Amino acid sequence: MRNSKYSKEKNQGKWKKYLKKIEKAVKEYKDCTQDECSCHRSVIEEDLAPWKNGITEEVFNTAKSNNYGSHYQIVNHKLYREEGCMFPARCSGNEHFILEVIKKLPDMEFVINTRDWPQISSRQQPIPVFSFSKV
């Protein structure tokens, strides 16, 4: 079994650089204690930078029509979602958190990816889809 590609020795070497990165990240981790998630502001601003001058209707329609996620609207502090949802439990979770802050939100519409993997490739034009995962 020692020569198996699944042996402990082979796998320790293969994953060593990743384990070191994880260890470093855990060691350097600091809780976000600021109100309103302001300690994450730089990440949010970087992620939204492609749309600092607005989102065109054409680009937004691409996000809606290509099934990158579920289409939501907030109108008069009421939340609406398209009928279908690929992952109902995830939509339900999204809706729970949106409803917690809905009184603070203006009228808007957006798309949320409900899959466990990114829908937008870093090799394509940015498309405005909120997601739990990103490239």
N, C-alpha and C positions, 0 to 999 in steps of 0.2 A: 504493500500500500504506500510505501515511502515515495515511490516514483509517480504516484497518481497526481494528476493536475489539481486534485482537490485536497492534497495534503496540507497540513497546517504550515509547513515550511514554505511551500510554494505560494500560498495565499498571503502569508505575512509579508513576504517581499513585495508581492504584487500590489498590496493595498497600503503599504507603509507610508507613502507620501500623503495619501488621503487621511490616514489615521493621524498623522502629525498635524495636518491642517485642522482637523476636527478638534484635536487636543488643544491647539493654539487658540482656536475660536472659543472654546469652552473656557479656557483660562482667562481670556481677555473680555469675555462677555460682561456687560453691565446692563442692569435692568433699566428700562425706560420709566422714569418716575415723573416726567413732566406732564402736565395736563394737556389735553387736546393732541396727544401724540407728537408734539413739536420736536421730539428727539428723532423722529423719522422724516421730518420735513425735507431734508436734502434728497432722500430716496424718492419721495413723492414728487418733488419738483423735477427731478431727473426723469422719472417715468412719464410725466405729463409734458415735458419740454417740447416734443414734436407738435403739440397743439397749443402752444403759448399764444398764438394769434387766432385761435379758434379751430373748429372742426367743420369741414365743408359737408354739405348735405350728401354729396357723392361718396365721400369716404365713410360717413356714418351709415349710409345705405349699404355699403359693402359689408360693414360689420354686421348689420341686421340680416342681410339676405344670404350670406354664405354660411349660416348656421355655426357661427363662432361661439355662440352662447345664447342666453335668454334675454329677450328685449324687455326692458322695464321702462315705465314712465312714472313720474311724480307730477300730479296736477292738483293744485290746491291742497297740498299736504296729504294726498291720498295716493297710495301705491297701486300701480297696475302692472301686470305681467302678461305677456303673450300666453295663449292657452297651453301650449306644449312646453314641457321641460324635460330635457334628457335625463336629469338626475334630480328627481323631486325632493329628496332629502336635502340636497345642497341648495336648491331654490328656497326651500323652507327656512334653512339656516340663514341664507342671504336676507330673506324678508324679515326674519326676526331682528337682525342687527340694523337693517335700514329703518324699520319701524321704531327702533329705540331713538333715532335722531331725526325722524322725518319732519318734525316741527321746525327744525333748524335749516331745512333744505328748501331751495327754490324749486319752481317747476323745472323739470329736466327730463331727459330720456338718456338711457345708457344700455350697454350690453355687458352682461357678466358671463364669463366662461364658467360653466359648471362641471367641466371635465377635470381630471386629475393631472392633466398635462397642458402645456401652453398650446394655444391654437394659432398664434401668430409667430412666424419664423423671424429670426433676426436678419434674415437675408431678403425679406420683402419690405415693401413700404409699410411704415407703422400704421396700424389700424386700431382705433380706440375701443379696446375691449378690456374691461377689468378682469383680473384673473388671480387665482390663488397661487399660480405658478408662472414663472416667466423664464425666458432664456437669458 
